[in-house]
Amino acid sequence: MGKWLMFLPPILFAGLAAMFYVGMQRSDPNALPSVFIDKQAPSLNAAALPGFAALTDADLRNGGVTVVNFWASWCPPCRAENGTLMALAAEGVHVVGVNMMDRPDDAAAFLAADGNPFAAIAFDPKGKTRLDWGVTAPPETFILRGDGTVAYKFIGPMIGDDYLQRFRPELDKALAE
């Protein structure tokens, strides 16, 4: 039995090295693919954010590309990306929001101060819709095709080079379909 143990460290090292090698061969090691890619977006069971247009399932399947942004007023990265969302809305992209785990007054104050890029907003104070969509923390943004299928999921704030190199090409691809 003792001689067999002598081979255990090299075998473990070889296995670990193989695992690292396979992991390094992925095209984007930081990507966390969504299980919803190319599938219908989950339904929206959330109420409307008081004082704002309600986001419905029909809004997600309107025949055109829709950007669905999960956000909260208490989230600094959400504040950082608001300018990008405003620019997308100004360029004619249908941008909708899901306000999650927030207070209605805080969410409304955020939009009043920083601008409202959303055509419609769902209000998800307990995070149920967030769980249905597989969102871990705000901000997370989905690109939906006109039929409501998920084309892409972006985790984190849509700012700077990350936005330009990862999100924008996927949005342009969806808009061209």
C-alpha positions in Angstrom: 0.0 0.0 0.0 2.9 2.4 0.8 4.3 2.3 -2.8 1.0 3.3 -4.3 0.9 6.5 -2.2 4.2 7.5 -3.8 2.3 7.9 -7.2 -0.6 10.0 -5.7 1.1 13.4 -5.8 2.1 13.2 -9.5 -1.3 12.0 -10.4 -3.1 14.8 -8.5 -0.7 17.3 -10.1 -1.4 16.0 -13.6 -5.2 16.1 -13.0 -5.0 19.7 -11.6 -2.8 20.8 -14.5 -5.3 19.3 -17.1 -8.2 21.1 -15.4 -6.4 24.4 -15.5 -5.4 23.9 -19.1 -9.0 23.1 -20.2 -10.2 26.2 -18.2 -7.8 28.5 -20.0 -9.0 27.3 -23.4 -12.4 28.9 -23.0 -13.0 31.9 -25.3 -14.1 34.2 -22.5 -13.1 32.9 -19.0 -15.1 35.7 -17.3 -18.4 34.9 -19.0 -21.2 33.4 -17.0 -23.6 32.2 -19.6 -27.3 32.3 -18.9 -29.4 29.2 -19.1 -32.0 31.4 -20.9 -29.9 32.1 -24.0 -32.0 31.3 -27.1 -35.0 30.4 -24.8 -38.1 32.5 -24.0 -37.5 35.1 -21.3 -39.2 34.2 -18.0 -42.6 35.8 -17.4 -42.9 39.0 -15.3 -45.0 38.6 -12.3 -43.9 41.9 -10.7 -46.2 44.9 -10.1 -45.5 48.3 -11.6 -43.2 50.7 -9.9 -45.8 53.2 -8.5 -46.1 56.3 -10.7 -44.4 54.7 -13.8 -45.7 52.7 -16.8 -46.1 49.0 -16.0 -43.8 46.4 -17.6 -45.7 43.5 -19.0 -44.9 40.2 -20.7 -46.2 41.8 -23.9 -43.5 44.5 -23.7 -40.9 41.6 -23.9 -42.4 40.2 -27.0 -43.1 43.4 -29.0 -41.5 42.4 -32.2 -38.4 44.5 -31.7 -35.2 44.2 -29.6 -35.7 44.9 -25.9 -33.1 45.6 -23.3 -34.2 44.5 -19.8 -32.2 46.0 -17.0 -32.3 44.8 -13.4 -31.4 47.7 -11.1 -31.8 49.3 -7.6 -31.4 52.8 -6.3 -29.0 51.5 -3.5 -26.7 50.0 -6.2 -23.7 52.3 -7.0 -22.9 50.4 -10.3 -26.5 51.0 -11.3 -26.0 54.7 -10.9 -22.8 54.5 -12.9 -24.5 52.8 -15.9 -27.6 55.0 -16.0 -26.0 57.4 -18.5 -25.5 54.4 -20.9 -29.1 53.4 -20.5 -30.2 57.0 -21.2 -28.1 57.0 -24.3 -29.6 53.7 -25.5 -33.1 55.0 -25.0 -32.2 58.3 -26.8 -31.0 56.3 -29.8 -34.3 54.5 -29.9 -33.5 51.2 -28.2 -36.5 49.9 -26.2 -35.1 49.9 -22.7 -37.2 48.5 -19.8 -36.3 48.0 -16.2 -37.0 45.7 -13.2 -36.4 47.6 -9.9 -35.4 44.9 -7.4 -35.3 44.8 -3.6 -35.8 48.5 -3.3 -38.3 51.0 -1.8 -40.6 52.7 -4.2 -39.8 56.3 -3.0 -36.0 55.6 -3.3 -36.4 54.2 -6.8 -38.5 57.2 -7.9 -36.1 59.7 -6.4 -33.2 58.0 -8.2 -35.0 58.3 -11.6 -36.0 61.9 -10.9 -32.4 62.8 -10.0 -30.4 60.8 -12.6 -33.0 60.4 -15.4 -35.4 57.7 -16.4 -34.3 55.6 -19.4 -37.1 53.1 -19.0 -40.2 52.8 -21.2 -41.8 50.7 -18.5 -40.7 49.4 -15.0 -41.6 46.4 -13.0 -41.2 46.6 -9.2 -39.8 43.5 -7.5 -39.4 44.5 -3.8 -38.8 40.9 -2.6 -36.6 39.7 -5.5 -38.9 37.0 -6.8 -38.7 38.1 -10.4 -34.9 38.4 -10.0 -34.7 34.7 -9.0 -36.9 33.7 -11.9 -34.5 35.4 -14.3 -31.4 34.0 -12.6 -30.1 37.5 -11.6 -27.7 37.4 -8.7 -27.1 41.1 -8.0 -27.8 44.3 -9.8 -27.0 45.5 -12.4 -27.7 42.7 -14.8 -29.0 43.3 -18.3 -30.6 41.1 -20.9 -31.0 41.6 -24.6 -34.3 40.1 -25.9 -35.2 39.4 -29.5 -38.5 40.6 -30.8 -40.1 37.2 -30.0 -39.0 37.4 -26.4 -36.1 35.0 -26.6 -32.9 35.9 -24.7 -30.1 36.8 -27.0 -27.5 37.9 -24.4 -27.0 38.4 -20.7 -24.6 41.0 -19.4 -23.5 41.0 -15.7 -22.3 44.3 -14.2 -22.5 47.9 -15.1 -22.6 48.8 -18.8 -19.8 51.3 -18.8 -16.4 51.9 -20.5 -14.6 49.3 -22.5 -16.6 46.5 -21.0 -19.8 47.9 -22.5 -18.1 48.7 -25.8 -16.4 45.3 -26.2 -19.0 42.9 -24.8 -22.5 44.4 -24.6 -22.6 46.7 -27.6 -21.5 44.1 -30.2 -24.2 41.8 -28.9 -26.8 44.5 -29.1 -25.8 45.5 -32.6 -26.0 41.8 -33.6 -29.5 41.5 -32.2 -30.7 44.8 -33.8 -29.4 43.5 -37.2 -31.3 40.2 -37.0 
